[in-house]
Amino acid sequence: MFDPVLTGNEVAGSYEPGLVFLSYAIAVFASFTALDLAIRIGESYGITRKIWLGGCSVSMGGGIWTMHFIAMLAFKLPLSVSYNIWITLLSLITAVVASGIAFFYANAGSILISRIVTSGLIMGCGVAAMHYTGMAAMEFAGSLHYKSGLFALSILIAIFAATAALGLIAYFGKNYRVIKTQLKIAAALIMGVAVFGMHYTGMAATIFVPQGSILAEVQSTSDVKLLAFSASGIAILIFGLAIIASITQEEFNRLKGINELILHSIGEGIYGLDVNGLTTFTNPAAEKMLGYSLEEMLGQSPHALIHHTRPDGTTYPSEECLIYLALRDGAIHRISDEVFWKKDGSSFPVEYISTPIFENREIKGAVVSFTDISDRKQAEADRNRSYQKVMESEKLAGIGELAAGVCHEVLNPLNIISASVQLLQRKRQDDEALQTFCAKARNEIRRIDKIMGSLLTFSRKGDSEMEETSVENMLAETVALIGNDCALDNIKVLIECAPATPSLWLDKDKMRQVLLNIANNARHAMLRGGTLTFGCEPLNNEGEPWVRLRITDTGEGMSPENLENIFDPFFTTKPEGEGTGMGLSVVHGIVQEHGGAIFVESELGKGTAFFIDLPAKGVVKTAETGNPAL
């Protein structure tokens, strides 16, 4: 079979250029059709997928067979040659079956190099078997022999061509959005060259040794009509498959356009999963929210990209993922308390629904739709904060009414007690022990009187003297009052006012009381010194001009438990006898009296910040630049 002893009687054939070119065109056309059909594989499931796999097999296997026998029509020998019809049919079956097995294995799961190489080996050996079975179908007076080196090279070319073809087809099939005609034409041209090269390398490896007389002239085979008819039939079949694919493609493009229009118009993020949990598609809303492009997500595990960590920062194992659970139990899962992670490493709260996709009662994938609920969470937090403020205001208002009544009831007997103690002191001036006792009693009476005075201040409303006030000037006056004392305590005082801060319509004395009270608390929180900063800036509150006052310190800060109660009457963290616990309650009442709001941010060891928001009145004034320090 290989490398016979040459007698000088071997013959060489010649080729008809037109048919040679036609054989290459057939190889390219068959490859293009197979690529086109491969797109249907990527978008189909079940029996439909098997039909398109069969179409690819017939197109590729039949196309290679047709190319082979068109090339044989182009080959002319000075011998009388015919073809055994059964062996010829066997060569066709070999090509189609080998292509079918290879296509099925290559598309049985995710795209793997090992799977493609194995499939390429199967198909390449099948194509080589088809070629040399077709050569064995030749009947002439003589024998066939092969040059071992070129014979082996032709098989390697067949395996390379098949591997390249399957790799491209698998790529097109899995990534069915990649349907650019130019890309498919380029791939078909490359595959055509590989198939073409395998055939003519195999022909170059063939040695024809006649055993009879050699004809005077080179002629074509004697079964030209039958061979041409068979090859034409296969070519027509491939052409028919191409027409079906084209019609299907047109309808697919129409439906795809509608689907993409829907996906583009939906504000929710949507992405699809295959049975292996890999991404099959995304919509623009999902790409925008997540920061990943379609190309970056296709074929990747979305859990590893966007769902790998729980809201509390702990690792989220994929086997516990409720999105993937839909692929296992076939149920719809709706979740509203998890987060997705963006490409930049940040996260956002989401509500999502994972819905399985069924075909013939078999799970084929899932569709996940999700919504960024950050605004909803913020709105809920704002509503809760507003509710707390309303409840706090109502509580303080009730306490204020109660305090006013209590003060009047307490002060009357207190005045009688105070007068009695003073009278007792005057009458028993010679009793030193009694004098000491009366002095203590008077101190406690004064303390009670101070508390009652604070309660009355807390409960009084509507007696303010309002006037237009420059915020910068008010802060500067406040700083001037406390500057020296703060300097002695090693506390640095700053003023930071934003330009164009509006003036305020307020009671200067009461608002100065607010600032001094907060500043006094800050001094007590900075026993080792620090920085006390007064600031102001314009604020837009639903289209209306407001001003935000800011008083921050670098003191000890407050615990969350204390932070919740700081505006409650009589609540204090100071030692007994050093404070009444009414200061911030009075501050809260004054701010409310001015139609404003006050809130606090604090953390242990990191200081405290008070924010007072007040409606602006009067003419907007430009603040002086600079941050004066005292």
Summary of the structure (lengths in Angstrom):
residues: 630
radius of gyration: 45.6
end to end distance: 106.3
largest distance: 163.0
contacts: 1986
relative contact order: 0.07
helix: 56%
strand: 20%
